[in-house]
Amino acid sequence: MTALEQMGQQAKTASRKLLGLQQSRNAALLAIAEALREQQGNILTANEQDLQQARQNGMSQSLMDRLTLTPERIEGMAKGVEQIAMQKDPIGTVVEGGQLTNGLKIEKVRVPLGVIGIIYEARPNVTADAAALCLKAGNVVILRGGKEAFQSNQCITNIMRYAIASEGLPADCIQLVQDTSRESAREMMALTGYLDVLIPRGGAGLIRSVVENSRVPVIETGAGNCHVYVDESADLAMAADIIFNAKTTRPSVCNAIETILVHEKVAEKALPRIAEKLGEKNVRLHGCERTCAVLPQAIPATEQDWATEYLDFELAVRVVPSITEAMEHIATYSTGHSECIVTENFRNAQLFTAQVDSAVVYVNASTRFTDGGEFGMGAEIGISTQKLHARGPMGVEQLTSTKFIIQGDGQVR
Amino acid sequence: MTALEQMGQQAKTASRKLLGLQQSRNAALLAIAEALREQQGNILTANEQDLQQARQNGMSQSLMDRLTLTPERIEGMAKGVEQIAMQKDPIGTVVEGGQLTNGLKIEKVRVPLGVIGIIYEARPNVTADAAALCLKAGNVVILRGGKEAFQSNQCITNIMRYAIASEGLPADCIQLVQDTSRESAREMMALTGYLDVLIPRGGAGLIRSVVENSRVPVIETGAGNCHVYVDESADLAMAADIIFNAKTTRPSVCNAIETILVHEKVAEKALPRIAEKLGEKNVRLHGCERTCAVLPQAIPATEQDWATEYLDFELAVRVVPSITEAMEHIATYSTGHSECIVTENFRNAQLFTAQVDSAVVYVNASTRFTDGGEFGMGAEIGISTQKLHARGPMGVEQLTSTKFIIQGDGQVR
């Protein structure tokens, strides 16, 4: 039995024990938050070891920034865990129920998924966040973080294990994979006997690799090639505001837009207005031929641009002859995350929301709202872009399954 | 581009067209039912070709039986499709909805999954049944049946394609893979760009192979190593009735039981009673040591017996010292389908339903009720034993996804 299989077995055992300890989950979460605050010094020391190693290896500044913990960030982690504790407990909710004609009482009840594997990269705050979300939904978690953050992750995990054990929960509800080689990630993807689901959190490369190679069911989160379509009937000031907001408030996140599509009838009026607004943040524009004719500052776009998630102050722009062509473009290039139509036309709003096949479809609002917090779901583990299980922001409830409980008095069929 | 990729592309196109033709789905289903009846002669002729081939290849009698179509079976197929047409349409249902404090109107709406692949074996009736269920939920389907039933499947598919086209739907909403080699199944499992989900229907070997090898998300259905636990407080007459019903009414199906666990305090009284009842159907018993001491006719059970789905008039029997040991046994050997406790004790009923981690958990009722029709869900495509997406009977609603539709008047974040 490999080390990972042993972890899997421990996780299974912990998962079954946890089913009998439902009342203790929230107290355990609060204990985690308190312990993270108390042990701040130890976390910073462990993090400093990771940072030293990173400096020696010449890690880039942006990666170093993700890796770095500060007293404020640790306080943020603790607050995050407390907020998760305060959310509604999904477990035990009767989703549907009733009585069959033969007298059987039937209930569909929300239950934990079981054992969740999380594969992530160099952000140690994911360790506390993911563990807390899993635990809130009654799940046990096996964490496999990046090697760059190993000391930090190890320290945070140990603090959490100790904290939950103090509330009577099995420490093995939270485990950290010790081997941070690629091999251990691959082994996790094959751990079908122990893992109920695997969730990759990180860049597009990591997610693709897990989706393509995992035999454990995966929840795909993340990639967002999001679009705004400016309809011929659009309020152009509103269009410019939405585009500006959706592109520039936080270009590195998945709900930021990457391409805008503008109806040809309004292109000449709309494009300069949009470009002027985006100019405030020096957004680089990649335009189709017709866009470049209106906006000389635009760089000619290539086929590649339509499929690119810039995640930066860059935007592709295409003039389209109709809403149908706009929807065609989205169907071809979108990753199925979030799309928006800006329109004053009722039929077009109906058509766009009915036929655009993405997790979230907006009329006259910024795609930046695609977020568990904004949707009133509390903390989220990511935005699911797949159609099975959960689609859109994945909060605590999306980390559960259901089962049927049927009570009779001797019914046979 | 391979033939299958081309099918995938056609399916994608049909899927998008179907989104705009929601009103025609039911008429198309009724047209299928009518066409199946009208073309009965052609279906029987095609089926006869498959049967001749099967006879030449020396196919077993039980497989021949599954392959054989009769006027009655074709009428059954047509009736099945009509019943699916009569079910409630899940598409467009608002699952949740409300208004956010910023004035955004948010709705979570039921939408089709998209393109569903079905891999099945030698039962031509699955062709009509699976296609109708997929279409009812607004999905497009790519069918890949066994080579033994190819002529029948081809004929039924063509009839369905013609029928739905007569109602204005793209014929490519229903496609049959022409290549029935193992290679085509493997290729389907890798068709991630076109298939949203893959559902294997058939024996345990087929399902395991698809679950282990598919890169397309899979819904795992089927295997049922189901248990009845006879608690020390059980009404023993009721226990014998439930066990008799759950084992003998249709032993070849997945909701039939394969092992019973009997509390040691009632074993001496219960076992002869249960054995007598099962004797009416000559059920072979495989017993643990303590069982064999009470029932000399029982064959000594091996470790292998606890994990076996007999799917026949055979049953494993184990005496357990406690409900905890019973639940331990179930956790070790169950496939997570359906389990039952027979008890008069309230606490034990609570404990068993809370802690047994299967799709359906019964108190004092036969596991044979695990069925879409019995649950009031209408026709089903199988019983899901996985925890993601759908668990338990998968009807039309379980063949859908959701998306969020958000309407604003210019909100930005």
Interface residues (C-beta under 8 A of the other chain):
Chain A: R16 L19 G20 G98 L100 L104 I106 K108 V111 L113 G114 T192 D196 V197 V211 E212 R215 P217 V218 I219 D235 M238 D241 I242 F244 N245 A246 T249 A331 A349 T353 A354 Q355 D357 S358 A359 V360 V361 Y362 V363 N364 A365 S366 R368 F369 T370 E374 F375 G376 Q386 K387 L388 H389 R391 G392 S401 T402 K403 F404 I405 I406 Q407 G408 D409 G410 Q411 V412 R413
Chain B: R16 L19 G20 G98 L100 L104 I106 K108 V111 L113 G114 T192 D196 V197 V211 E212 R215 P217 V218 I219 D235 M238 D241 I242 F244 N245 A246 T249 A331 A349 T353 A354 Q355 D357 S358 A359 V360 V361 Y362 V363 N364 A365 S366 R368 F369 T370 E374 F375 G376 Q386 K387 L388 H389 R391 G392 S401 T402 K403 F404 I405 I406 Q407 G408 D409 G410 Q411 V412 R413
